Amino acid sequence: MSKDPFQELVDELTALRRSVEHLSRTSLDKDEAKKLNQIVTAAVMKMAKAAEDAPGDIQEALETDRDQMARSATQAATRAAESAMAGIRHDLDNERAKLSQAAGEARREAWRWFGGFWVWLASMLATGAVIGALAMAWIAGRGDAREFGQFPSIYCGTAGGQVVEQDNGSSYCAIWINRPDQ
């Protein structure tokens, strides 16, 4: 892991300060001055490079921190939502069980109130009898009309009619709507 550019700058300044303190305590000859000049020049170059790299490194560190914070916030929000949903799901399950129990009690009470099994059975039998009687009347009426249509001479009198003979030998069944007094 590389050193923070700001920290490098501080380290270089500290080294430079020590060198300057050392110089102030001693006097230099020409070779020592050249060597010191090279050290100071190198330190200044390092400081310049660290100063140039600092904004990019700081920006990169900020972007990394921002991305990490976004991931952490998303994970925290997801955990909170899952926890809330679990609580809601638990509450809904409890309410559904209560409603189911109440519906069962209401059904049993209605069953008792309306007479239970025997009243239900009697009502079903009565409904069946009414439907059967209606079906018989419908079928019997259709059957009688069919029979009358096929054999009018046989059923004319029982249907309330009278057979009328014509001069050409044919006959028909006349049904009186209002019978004359006899």
MIMARLO-945901 format. One record per residue (C-alpha): residue in three letters; x, y negated, z negated. Coordinates in Angstrom, 1 decimal. Layout:
% residues N
site r:ALA xx:X yy:Y zz:Z
...
END
This chain:
% residues 182
site r:MET xx:0.0 yy:0.0 zz:0.0
site r:SER xx:1.5 yy:-3.4 zz:1.0
site r:LYS xx:1.9 yy:-6.1 zz:-1.5
site r:ASP xx:-0.5 yy:-9.0 zz:-1.5
site r:PRO xx:0.9 yy:-11.9 zz:0.6
site r:PHE xx:0.2 yy:-14.4 zz:-2.2
site r:GLN xx:2.1 yy:-12.2 zz:-4.6
site r:GLU xx:5.0 yy:-11.9 zz:-2.2
site r:LEU xx:5.1 yy:-15.7 zz:-2.0
site r:VAL xx:5.2 yy:-16.0 zz:-5.8
site r:ASP xx:8.0 yy:-13.4 zz:-6.0
site r:GLU xx:10.0 yy:-15.3 zz:-3.4
site r:LEU xx:9.5 yy:-18.6 zz:-5.2
site r:THR xx:10.6 yy:-17.0 zz:-8.5
site r:ALA xx:13.7 yy:-15.6 zz:-6.9
site r:LEU xx:14.5 yy:-19.0 zz:-5.3
site r:ARG xx:14.1 yy:-20.7 zz:-8.7
site r:ARG xx:16.5 yy:-18.3 zz:-10.3
site r:SER xx:19.0 yy:-18.8 zz:-7.6
site r:VAL xx:18.7 yy:-22.6 zz:-7.9
site r:GLU xx:19.1 yy:-22.3 zz:-11.7
site r:HIS xx:22.1 yy:-20.2 zz:-11.2
site r:LEU xx:23.6 yy:-22.7 zz:-8.8
site r:SER xx:23.0 yy:-25.6 zz:-11.1
site r:ARG xx:25.1 yy:-23.8 zz:-13.8
site r:THR xx:27.9 yy:-22.9 zz:-11.5
site r:SER xx:29.8 yy:-24.5 zz:-8.7
site r:LEU xx:30.1 yy:-22.8 zz:-5.4
site r:ASP xx:32.9 yy:-22.4 zz:-2.9
site r:LYS xx:32.4 yy:-22.4 zz:0.8
site r:ASP xx:31.7 yy:-18.6 zz:1.2
site r:GLU xx:29.2 yy:-18.6 zz:-1.7
site r:ALA xx:27.5 yy:-21.6 zz:-0.2
site r:LYS xx:27.1 yy:-19.8 zz:3.2
site r:LYS xx:25.8 yy:-16.7 zz:1.5
site r:LEU xx:23.4 yy:-18.8 zz:-0.6
site r:ASN xx:22.3 yy:-20.6 zz:2.6
site r:GLN xx:21.5 yy:-17.3 zz:4.2
site r:ILE xx:19.6 yy:-16.1 zz:1.2
site r:VAL xx:17.6 yy:-19.3 zz:1.0
site r:THR xx:16.9 yy:-19.2 zz:4.7
site r:ALA xx:15.8 yy:-15.6 zz:4.6
site r:ALA xx:13.5 yy:-16.4 zz:1.6
site r:VAL xx:12.0 yy:-19.4 zz:3.4
site r:MET xx:11.4 yy:-17.3 zz:6.4
site r:LYS xx:9.7 yy:-14.6 zz:4.3
site r:MET xx:7.6 yy:-17.3 zz:2.6
site r:ALA xx:6.6 yy:-18.7 zz:6.0
site r:LYS xx:5.6 yy:-15.3 zz:7.3
site r:ALA xx:3.6 yy:-14.6 zz:4.0
site r:ALA xx:1.9 yy:-17.9 zz:4.4
site r:GLU xx:0.9 yy:-17.1 zz:8.0
site r:ASP xx:-0.3 yy:-13.6 zz:7.1
site r:ALA xx:-2.2 yy:-14.7 zz:4.0
site r:PRO xx:-5.5 yy:-15.8 zz:5.7
site r:GLY xx:-5.8 yy:-12.6 zz:7.7
site r:ASP xx:-5.0 yy:-10.4 zz:4.8
site r:ILE xx:-7.4 yy:-12.3 zz:2.5
site r:GLN xx:-10.1 yy:-12.1 zz:5.3
site r:GLU xx:-9.6 yy:-8.4 zz:5.6
site r:ALA xx:-9.8 yy:-7.9 zz:1.9
site r:LEU xx:-13.0 yy:-9.9 zz:1.7
site r:GLU xx:-14.6 yy:-7.9 zz:4.6
site r:THR xx:-13.7 yy:-4.6 zz:2.8
site r:ASP xx:-15.2 yy:-5.9 zz:-0.4
site r:ARG xx:-18.3 yy:-7.1 zz:1.4
site r:ASP xx:-18.8 yy:-3.7 zz:3.1
site r:GLN xx:-18.3 yy:-1.9 zz:-0.2
site r:MET xx:-20.8 yy:-4.2 zz:-2.0
site r:ALA xx:-23.4 yy:-3.5 zz:0.9
site r:ARG xx:-22.9 yy:0.2 zz:0.5
site r:SER xx:-23.3 yy:0.0 zz:-3.3
site r:ALA xx:-26.4 yy:-2.1 zz:-3.0
site r:THR xx:-28.0 yy:0.2 zz:-0.5
site r:GLN xx:-27.2 yy:3.2 zz:-2.7
site r:ALA xx:-28.6 yy:1.5 zz:-5.8
site r:ALA xx:-31.8 yy:0.5 zz:-3.9
site r:THR xx:-32.2 yy:4.0 zz:-2.6
site r:ARG xx:-31.9 yy:5.5 zz:-6.1
site r:ALA xx:-34.3 yy:2.9 zz:-7.5
site r:ALA xx:-36.9 yy:3.6 zz:-4.7
site r:GLU xx:-36.6 yy:7.4 zz:-5.2
site r:SER xx:-37.1 yy:7.0 zz:-8.9
site r:ALA xx:-40.1 yy:4.8 zz:-8.4
site r:MET xx:-41.6 yy:7.3 zz:-5.8
site r:ALA xx:-41.0 yy:10.2 zz:-8.2
site r:GLY xx:-42.9 yy:8.3 zz:-10.9
site r:ILE xx:-45.8 yy:7.4 zz:-8.5
site r:ARG xx:-45.9 yy:11.0 zz:-7.3
site r:HIS xx:-46.2 yy:12.2 zz:-10.9
site r:ASP xx:-48.9 yy:9.7 zz:-11.7
site r:LEU xx:-50.9 yy:10.7 zz:-8.5
site r:ASP xx:-50.6 yy:14.4 zz:-9.4
site r:ASN xx:-52.0 yy:13.7 zz:-12.9
site r:GLU xx:-54.9 yy:11.6 zz:-11.5
site r:ARG xx:-55.7 yy:14.3 zz:-8.9
site r:ALA xx:-55.8 yy:16.9 zz:-11.6
site r:LYS xx:-58.1 yy:14.7 zz:-13.7
site r:LEU xx:-60.4 yy:14.1 zz:-10.8
site r:SER xx:-60.5 yy:17.8 zz:-9.9
site r:GLN xx:-61.4 yy:18.6 zz:-13.5
site r:ALA xx:-64.1 yy:16.0 zz:-13.6
site r:ALA xx:-65.6 yy:17.2 zz:-10.3
site r:GLY xx:-65.7 yy:20.7 zz:-11.6
site r:GLU xx:-67.5 yy:19.6 zz:-14.8
site r:ALA xx:-70.0 yy:17.5 zz:-12.8
site r:ARG xx:-70.7 yy:20.5 zz:-10.5
site r:ARG xx:-71.3 yy:22.8 zz:-13.5
site r:GLU xx:-73.5 yy:20.2 zz:-15.2
site r:ALA xx:-75.5 yy:19.7 zz:-11.9
site r:TRP xx:-75.9 yy:23.5 zz:-11.7
site r:ARG xx:-77.2 yy:23.7 zz:-15.2
site r:TRP xx:-79.5 yy:20.6 zz:-14.7
site r:PHE xx:-81.1 yy:22.0 zz:-11.5
site r:GLY xx:-81.7 yy:25.5 zz:-13.0
site r:GLY xx:-78.6 yy:27.4 zz:-12.0
site r:PHE xx:-78.6 yy:30.5 zz:-9.9
site r:TRP xx:-82.2 yy:31.5 zz:-10.2
site r:VAL xx:-83.6 yy:28.2 zz:-9.0
site r:TRP xx:-81.1 yy:28.2 zz:-6.1
site r:LEU xx:-82.2 yy:31.7 zz:-5.2
site r:ALA xx:-85.9 yy:30.9 zz:-5.4
site r:SER xx:-85.4 yy:27.8 zz:-3.2
site r:MET xx:-83.4 yy:29.8 zz:-0.7
site r:LEU xx:-86.1 yy:32.4 zz:-0.5
site r:ALA xx:-88.9 yy:29.7 zz:-0.2
site r:THR xx:-86.9 yy:28.0 zz:2.6
site r:GLY xx:-86.5 yy:31.4 zz:4.4
site r:ALA xx:-90.2 yy:32.1 zz:4.0
site r:VAL xx:-91.2 yy:28.7 zz:5.5
site r:ILE xx:-88.8 yy:29.1 zz:8.4
site r:GLY xx:-90.0 yy:32.7 zz:9.0
site r:ALA xx:-93.7 yy:31.5 zz:9.0
site r:LEU xx:-92.9 yy:28.7 zz:11.4
site r:ALA xx:-91.0 yy:31.1 zz:13.7
site r:MET xx:-93.9 yy:33.6 zz:13.7
site r:ALA xx:-96.5 yy:30.9 zz:14.5
site r:TRP xx:-94.3 yy:29.6 zz:17.3
site r:ILE xx:-93.6 yy:33.1 zz:18.7
site r:ALA xx:-97.3 yy:34.3 zz:18.2
site r:GLY xx:-98.6 yy:31.2 zz:20.0
site r:ARG xx:-96.3 yy:31.7 zz:22.9
site r:GLY xx:-97.1 yy:35.4 zz:23.0
site r:ASP xx:-100.9 yy:34.7 zz:23.0
site r:ALA xx:-100.6 yy:32.2 zz:25.8
site r:ARG xx:-98.5 yy:34.6 zz:27.9
site r:GLU xx:-101.0 yy:37.4 zz:27.4
site r:PHE xx:-103.9 yy:35.1 zz:28.2
site r:GLY xx:-102.2 yy:34.0 zz:31.4
site r:GLN xx:-101.6 yy:37.6 zz:32.5
site r:PHE xx:-105.0 yy:38.9 zz:31.5
site r:PRO xx:-107.5 yy:36.0 zz:31.5
site r:SER xx:-110.6 yy:38.2 zz:31.8
site r:ILE xx:-109.7 yy:40.1 zz:28.7
site r:TYR xx:-108.9 yy:37.2 zz:26.5
site r:CYS xx:-111.3 yy:34.6 zz:27.8
site r:GLY xx:-114.1 yy:35.3 zz:25.4
site r:THR xx:-111.8 yy:35.6 zz:22.3
site r:ALA xx:-110.1 yy:32.3 zz:23.3
site r:GLY xx:-113.5 yy:30.6 zz:23.2
site r:GLY xx:-114.2 yy:30.6 zz:26.9
site r:GLN xx:-116.8 yy:32.0 zz:29.3
site r:VAL xx:-116.2 yy:34.0 zz:32.5
site r:VAL xx:-117.9 yy:32.2 zz:35.4
site r:GLU xx:-118.7 yy:34.2 zz:38.6
site r:GLN xx:-118.6 yy:32.4 zz:41.9
site r:ASP xx:-120.6 yy:33.1 zz:45.1
site r:ASN xx:-117.5 yy:34.2 zz:47.0
site r:GLY xx:-116.8 yy:37.0 zz:44.5
site r:SER xx:-114.1 yy:35.3 zz:42.5
site r:SER xx:-114.3 yy:34.4 zz:38.9
site r:TYR xx:-112.6 yy:32.1 zz:36.4
site r:CYS xx:-112.5 yy:31.4 zz:32.7
site r:ALA xx:-114.1 yy:28.2 zz:31.6
site r:ILE xx:-113.2 yy:26.9 zz:28.2
site r:TRP xx:-115.8 yy:24.7 zz:26.7
site r:ILE xx:-114.5 yy:21.6 zz:25.0
site r:ASN xx:-117.9 yy:20.8 zz:23.5
site r:ARG xx:-120.4 yy:23.7 zz:23.5
site r:PRO xx:-123.9 yy:23.0 zz:24.5
site r:ASP xx:-126.6 yy:23.8 zz:21.9
site r:GLN xx:-128.2 yy:27.2 zz:22.6
END
